[in-house]
């Protein structure tokens, strides 16, 4: 059983491994909005803008009950699909470099990384457009280019329920 945190860590790990293997030079992956100082350029920042969005049309309980008779309880497994949205932004001080890194990262999700994510029980649902996210800082631009990725995964929750052995009816 994987938790949402496990899926997020797996996604970040796969992206980080890919970014560190780029031909030009390794590009660090940084979880943003943590209060830490920004690393030196270039780097890729990411955040999860949607932690869990249940997929429509999925049944809530899809697992069979497992009965352990000598212990008087039933274990139920609830399984459903969900989506999470990760936003990736390339930070540099050079427009060409930011575009090149963003395109390489896009290619990871579109082509190269699909098998890496499949092993982690995740599939790409949608890759948003690569967009300019530049920011004017004092008199200079921080070059930002990014896109959002929607990933679909499976969530399982297990619940143990005590069983009722006998019921006495009174009239």
N, C-alpha and C positions, 0 to 999 in steps of 0.2 A: 504494500500500500504506500503510495506516495502522497505527501502533503503538498499544498500549494507552494510552500517554501522550498520543498525539494525540487519542484518543477522550475521555479524561478532560479534557483541556484544552478540547476542543470543547464538551463538556457544561457545564463550568464557565463558558465564555464565553457560551453561549446563556442560561444562568440569570442570569449577571451582567447581561447586556444587558436581560433582562426586568425584573430587580429595579430597575435604574436608571431604568426607564421608568414605574414605579408613580406613580399620580396624587398620592398623599399626599406623598411625598418619596422620593428615591432611597435604597435600602437596600443597603449594601455586602455583597458576598459574600466570605467569608474562609475560606481553607483552614486547618483547625484542626490542633492537635497539632504545630505547627512551632516552638514555643518563643517566639513573638512575643507581645507584650502585646496584650490584647484591645482592640479599638477601642471607641469610645463607642457607646451604644445608639441606635437599634436596629441590629442586623446579623444576617446569616444566616451561620452556620458550616456547613461541610461537610467530609466526609471520605469516602474510599472504603473501606468495610469489607470488600468483596470485590473484589480487583483483577481476577481472571479466574477464572470458573467455566465450564469447557467444557460445552456443551449436550449432553445425552445423545442418542444416536441419530444423530449426525453422523459421516460418514466422515472419516477423517483426511486422505486424499489425494483431492482432487476436481478438481485441475487436470490438464491434458494436458502431456506432456513436450514441450519445445521443443528440437530438436536443431540444433546449429550444427556441421555436419560438418567444415568446414575447421579448426575449433578443437578438435575432439575432446572435447566436453563436452555434457552434457545439463542443462537447467535444469528443475527440478521445482518446482511451486507447490502448496503444501499450504494448503487453505482449510477453516476450520471456524467455526462460530458459537460465541460465548461470551457470558456474562452478566457484568455487573459491578454491584455494589450501592453506591449513594451514599446517605449519611445526611445529611439536612439538618435543622438546628436553628435556630430563630429565637430570638435573645437580646434581651430587653428588660427594662425594670423595670415594665412595665404589662401586665397580663394580656389586656386587650381588644386592645391593639396587637399583642401576640405572636400571638394567635389570628387577627387580620385578615391579618397578613403571611403566616402559615402557610397560610391558606386561599387567598390570592392565588398563592402558590408552588405549592400543590397544583393549582390551576386551570391553571397553566402546563403542568405535566406531563400533566394529564388532558385538556386542551382546546387551549389556545393554542400550546404549544410543540411539538406532535407534528410539524408540518410543518418547523419549524426543525431538529429532530433528524433527520428523514428525510433532509434534504439532507446531513447528516453521516454517513449510513449507519447510523443508530441508530434503534431502536424501543423504546418503553416496553413492558416485559414485565409489570411489576407496580408498583403504587403502594400502599405500606402505609398503615395508618390514621394519622391525625394524633393524636399522643399528647402528653400532658403530660410534660415532662422537667424540671420545676422543680428548682431546687437552693437549699437554704438556705445562705446565706453569712453567717456570724456571726449577726446578728439580723434579716436581711432576705432576702427571696427574690429570686433572679434568675429571671425568668420565661423559661421555655424551652418551646417547643412544636416538635415535629418529626415527621418521617416518613422512611421509607427508600424509595428508588426503585430498581427493578431494570431495567437497560437491556440490550438485546441488540444485539450488533454482530458484525461479520465480521473474522476475523483471517486474514491471509495471511502465510505464511513461504515464502521462496524459497531453494532450495538448488541450487548448481551441483555436478555430479558428473562427474568425468573418465570418459570412455568407454574401453572396451577395443576396440582396432581388430581385432586378430587373436589367435587362440589356436592354439598348436601342441600337438597331442596326440602323445605318445610312448607306444609300447607296450613 
